[in-house]
Amino acid sequence: MSRKTVLPSFSQVLDSLRTAGFEVKDVAGAPGQVMVTKHGCATILNESAGVVAPLAAQPGFLVGGEISRLVDRGNQKFLKTSKLEVPATADSLRAVHNFTEELKQDTGGISLYNESLGTVSDRYVYDRLRGRNLPASERPKRPWEVSS
């Protein structure tokens, strides 16, 4: 016989987040959206029927009061907002990882193995990938390629 999974309501999820130490605030001008913060990180949850606390914004570190996106440039990760971009420190990456894992646990989300190993970036931007989708005649010459 199959078991029925009972999903908690949005208010029950918010109550469990509050008891776990998260700060929960309504987003001004956006009904049904709530900003959840802890460890200097934040995300926005959306109230939606049938789904337990879907994310309206990816979790990120707060930089200047704005949720940053994590950009990986090969040898360095950066925290990028609409106004500025700063290098990510080990402490900020650890905070984002811990925040994301605690949020998944308290909202009943799925924790994937590869994401639980470390911080996952929102964008990957590598120099060696730039221009790779161009036709061969238009690609810039690499230093190791023989010029004709």
C-alpha positions, 0 to 999 in steps of 0.5 A: 500500500502506498503512503501519502505524503502530507505537505506542510502549508506555506505558513507551517514552513515559515514557522519551522524556518523561524524556529530554526533561526531564519529571519523571515520578512515580507517582500515590499510590493510583492504579495505572496513573497517572503525573504528568508535570511541567515548567515548573511545569505538570503533567498526569496520564497514564493507562496504557491498552491501545491508546492512547498516554498518554491524559490523565487530567487536562488540563495545567495550572499547579501552584498549591499542589501542585494542577493548576489549571484555566484559567478565562477571564472575558472580560478576565482569565484565572484559575488555579482550583483546588479551594481558591483562584483566582489571576489568570493571568500571562503567564509562567504562560500561556506555561508552560502552552502550552509544556508542552502543546505539548512533551507532545503532541510527545513523546507522539505526540499531535496538535497542532491549529493553533488550539491551537498559536496560544496557550493554550486555557482550560478554561472561558469565563465571561462576564458577557454570557452569564449568564442567556442560556438563560432565557426572555425574561421571566426574563432580567435587564434589560441597561443598554442595554435600554429598560425598559417 
